[in-house]
Amino acid sequence: MKKLDTDVLIIGAGLVGLVAAHCMSLLKYTVVVIDKKKLKDTKILQKDIRTVAVSEGSKQFLDKLFLWSGIKQNAEPIKTIKVFDRSPSNKILFENFDKEKKLGYVIENLKFSKFLLQELKKKKNVKILDGCELKKIEPNSTHSKTYLKKQIIKSKLVIAADGKNSAVRKLVGNKIFKKIYSESALVLNFFHEIHLNNTAYEIFYNTGPLAVLPMKSSNKFYQSSIIWSNDDLFIKKLISCDNEFIRNILNERVGFITGKIIKINSLQKYPLSAHINDNFINKRLIYIGDSAHSIHPIAGQGWNLGVKDVKNLHLVSKEFFSKKQGIGNDIFCKKYNSLSYKNAFQLYQITDKLNFHFKNRQKLYRILSNTGLNILENSENLKKEITKYAMGF
């Protein structure tokens, strides 16, 4: 069996894992990134049609890692967010309280991932291995041994970034609290008639939220992404229909925003669930991103929560590096957990309760909700605080 030594082993080459690799490499640690997928397989990569909503706070952290200058050409800024509850008459408008900053940015996962991988391949202290089959993780007081099918990787710290169904979590035995929703998300990218002028929309229907996110224009057409949460059976039936029927349904739902839908470029269905680990650490191991937590997409904050994990990892790692202390020990892991867990648990709860709130159809409840929306719409201070939170400040 081949043996490989490194400071940090990152398991999972999703966006959060790749950002973590950049973060740790800048602190002069040696990094190995492994993934079960073949990262050069374009057929696998092109199946990911999702977009990621990057908050202003996450953007500033990416800038600190010297990444934003290479990403921004593919990022569509969001300057305004309009929230409708059932109809445009029940609305809240969120605008930038700081004109020098944006509310967020929308980037295609595929372009984001390709850029991060290209930049990592230039680094001498980073090694990327794909098509890896994870077998076993054995930690001790000084290091951890991770066994692959044909290789053993010895590291001071293991970072699990391998998604909701984390193989690492199953191997080492961390438990999770999980909620499965009777909903799925329809994710699609499409060309349309009307320019959205850097405005994102969130419409709360009885059946669930529908978000319209502006993307970079392509082939001289305006382009946006829709994330539509709805009953699982409805979504299954809808995606089995032809594109003309789907376009007609979407024109009814969002045509007043986008104008006529010209072409659906891609669509996919994702089952909705949320979870949070009982802990974000184990022996010489930490969890980041979806391997630690996943939340309902109602607030569009899932990826940014993963970036906050990486920020906390950066903070603790920088402290240990400056004191010339070895990373990955119990103190290191506990510091990371104390910085990350509380915020993630709060957002896990908030998004779940928001979903319940907006789906409640009782007449009296809806009257009270509309009253609350009107109060919020007319309170600049409240809107400013919510906007700051959404921007990651």
N, C-alpha and C positions, 0 to 999 in steps of 0.2 A: 504493500500500500504506500502511495506517495504521502509525504508529510510536508505540511506548510505552516510556518510560524507567522503570526501577525499580531498587532496590538488589538485591532478591532475586527470582528467578523460581523457583517450585516447580512441577514438572511431575508431576501426579498428585494427585487429591483423595481418596485413600483416607485411612484414619484416621491413619496416621503422617504423611502429607503435611500434613493439616489441623492436627495438633498442632504440626508444625514451623512452620506459618504463624503460629499463635498465639505461639509462642516468639519468632520473629524480629520480629513486630509489637510485642511488649512491649519489645524492645530499641530501638524507635523507627526500625527500618528500614522502608522502603516495600516492600511484598510484592505480587507478582502470582501467583495460583494458576491454573493451567490444567489442563483435563482433556478427554479425548476424548469422554467420555460427556456426555449432557445431564443435568445434576444435578437438574433439576426433573422429570425423567421418572419418575413414580412406579412405572411398570411395571418399569423397569430396577432401581430402588432396592429394590423389594419382592422381587426375585429373590434378594437376598442374605439368606439365613436364618441366617447364621453368628452365633455369639456370640464374644466376645473375653474371654479370661481376663486380667484386669489384676492384676499383682502389687502388693504393698504398696509396693514401691519406686517403681513406675510411678505408683501413686495419689498418692504424696507429691510426685512431680514435677508431676503434673496440678494438684495443690493449689497448688504454687508458681506455676503459670501462671494461677491464679484460675479453674480450670475444674471442679474436683472438686465444688464446691457445687452446680453445675447438673447434674452427671452422677449423683451418688450416689442420687438418687431412683429411678433405673432400674438400680441395681447391686445384685446379690445377694451379700452377703458369704460368703466361705468361711472357716470356723473350723477345720475338720478335713478331712484328706485320708486316705482309706483305700486302700491299695494291696494288691491280691490277685494272687498269681501262680498262675494256673490255678484255685485254689479259695480260699474264705475262710479255710481253715486255714493257708495260707501267706500271711501278711499283714504289713504294716507300717502303723502308725498314726502320722500326723504331726499334731501339735497345735501350737497357738500357744505359743511360748516366752515371748512378750511379750503379755500379755492385753489390752494397750491397742491392739494392732494385729491385723489379719486376715491370713490366709495369702494371700488374694487376693479378687477380685470378678469376677462374671460379668455381662456387659452385652451386649445385642443390638446387633450392628453398625449396624443401621438407625437405632435411637434415638440411638446414640452419634454417628453421622455427621451426623444432622439437627441435633443440638445444636451440634456444632462449626461447622457451616456457618452456622447462625443467629447465633452469636456473632461469627464473622468478618465477617459482613455489617454488623455495627454499627461496625466499625473503619474510620476514615477513611483509614488508611495501608495498607489491604488491598483488592485488587481481584480478583474471581473471574470467570474466563472459562471457559465450558464449550463442548462441541462443537468443540474445537480439533484441527485436523489438523497434526501436527508434521512439518515438512519438512527442516529443516537447523539445525545449531548451529555458529556460527563464533566461536571465542574468540580473543582477542588479549591483549596484556600489560595492558590497562586495563579491558576489559569483554568481554562475550560478546553476540553477536547470535543470537537464536533466531527462526527463520523459520517462521511458520504459513502457512496457505493465503492469508489476507488481511491478515496483520499481521506486523510485525517488533518483537520485544521486546528492548530493550537492557538488560542487567543486569550488576551486578558479580559476582554469584554465581548459578549455576544449581544447583538441588537436584533430583536425579532421585528421584522417589518414585512411579514408575509401574509398580511390581510386578515379579513374576517374569520376565515376558516384556518387559522394559523396552525401549521404542522408543528411548529415549535411548542405552542401552548399544549397541544395534545401529548407531545413527547415528555415535557417536564411536569405537566400536571396542574397548571393553574386553572382554576375554575372560573366560570363566567356567569353573569346575570344576563339573561337574554329575553328579548321581546320580539315575537314574530307577528307582523302586521298582516291582515287579510288583504293586503294591497300589493301591487307591483308598480314600478315606475316605467313609463314609456319614455325612452330617450331617443330623440331624433334631431337631425340637423336638416335645415331646409332653406331654399331661396324664396324670397318674397318681394313684394312691390315697394313697400314703404320703408324709408330709412328710419331707424329707431332713435337716431341722434344720441347714442350712448346712454339710452334708458333701458333698464331692466324692469320686468313686470312680474309680480306674483299675484295670481288670481286664486282666491279661495272659493271653490265650488263645494256644493254639498257632498260630493264624492271624494274630494281631496284637492290639494293644491296643484296649480299648474304654473310653472315658471317659464318665462321667455327671456332668454339671455342673448344679447347682441354679440355676434362674432365678427372677426375680420371679414370684410367683403371678399368675394372670390369670383373670378371671371366676370367682373363688372356687375355682379348681382349682389343685392343685400342678403346677408346670411345670418341666421340665428339658430339657437338651440332651444328645444323644449324639453323640460323634465315634468312629466305629468303623472302624478300619483292617483291611482284609481283602483277600483275593485279588481282583484286578480283575474277573475273570469272575464270581466269586460275587456281588460287589456289583451288577454289571450285571444279573444274573439276578434278584437280590432286588428291585431297584427296579422291575422290570417286572411284579412280582406285585401283587395287590390289597392294600389296607391291612390287611384282616383277617389275611391270611397273614403280612405283615410284623409285625403286632402279636403274633401267636403266636410267631414266631421271637424277637422281643425279650423277650417274657414269659419264655421259657426262659432267656435270657441275663441279664436284669437284674431280673426280677420279684421276686427275693428282696431286692432293694434298694428298688425303687420301688413294689412292689405291682402290681396290675393296671394295664396301660396302657389308659387310657380313650379317648384319641384322639391320632392323629398329626396334628400341625398343618402340618408342612412337612417335606419331605426332599429332599436333593440329593446328588449324587455328585461328588467332586473327585479327580482323579488325583494320586498322591503322587510328589513328587520333591524333591530338595534341591540347592542350588547355593551357590556363593560366588564373587564376582568376583575376578579376579586383583588388583584394586585397588579401593578405594572412592572414588577420585578420578580426575579428568582435568583438563585445562586449565580453570580457573575453574568447576569442576564437582565436586560431591560426590554420592555415592549414599547413600540412607538406606532402611531397611526392606527389603521384599522385592526392591527393585531392586538391593540390595547383596548380600543373602543370603536364603536360605529353608532351613528345617530341617524334619526329620521332626517331626510333631506329638506325638510320644510324651511329651514333657515339658511341652507346653502353653506354651512360652516364646517362640514365634516373634514375636508382637506386642511383647512386652516387650523383646526384643532390638532391635526397631526404635525403641522409646522410648529405649533406651540410646544409640542413634545420635543422636537429637534432643538428649538430655542433653549429649552430647559436642559437638554443634554449638552448643548454648547456651553451654557453657563457653568454647569458642574465640571465638565471636562476642562474648561479653561482654568478654573480654580485649582484643580488637581495638577494640571500641567505647570502652572506658575509656582506651585509649592513643591514641584518635583515629586509628587505622590503618584503611585501607580493607580491607574483607573480600574474599575470593575470590582473593587472590594465591597464589603457590606455597607460601609459608610457612603461610598459613591452611589450605590444603587438606592439606598434609603433616601439620600438627598434628592435624587432624581424623582423618586416616587412622591415625596412630599410636595414637590413643586408641580407635578403633573396631575395627580389623581383627583384632587378636589375640584378643579376647574372642569375636568372631563366629566365627572359625575354630575355636576350641576347642569352642564349643557345636555347631557343624556336625559336628564329629568325635564329640563325646559322644553326641548324639542318634542318630547313625548306628550307633554301637557298642551303645548301649542296645537299639535295635531288634533288632540281631543277637542280643544276649544273651538277650532274652526269647523270641525265636522259635526258639532252638536246642532241638531235641527229644531230643537224645541223653540216654540214661538217667543216665549218670554225671554229665554236665553239669548235669542238673536236680537231682540229689541235692546236688551242691556248691552250686548256686544256692540251694536251699531252706535249706541250712545257713547260707549267707551272709545270707539274709533273716532267719533267726532271731537271728543275732548282731546284726544291725542293729536289729531290733525291740527287743532288750534293752539297747541302748546309747543312753542318752539324749543323750550328748555328740555321737555321730555323727549322730543324728537332728536334733539342734539345728543342727548345721553345714549339713546338707542343706536343712533348712527355711529357714535364713537365706539360702542361695543362691537357693532357689526364690522367696523373697519379694523378691529383688532387692537384698540387702544384702551 
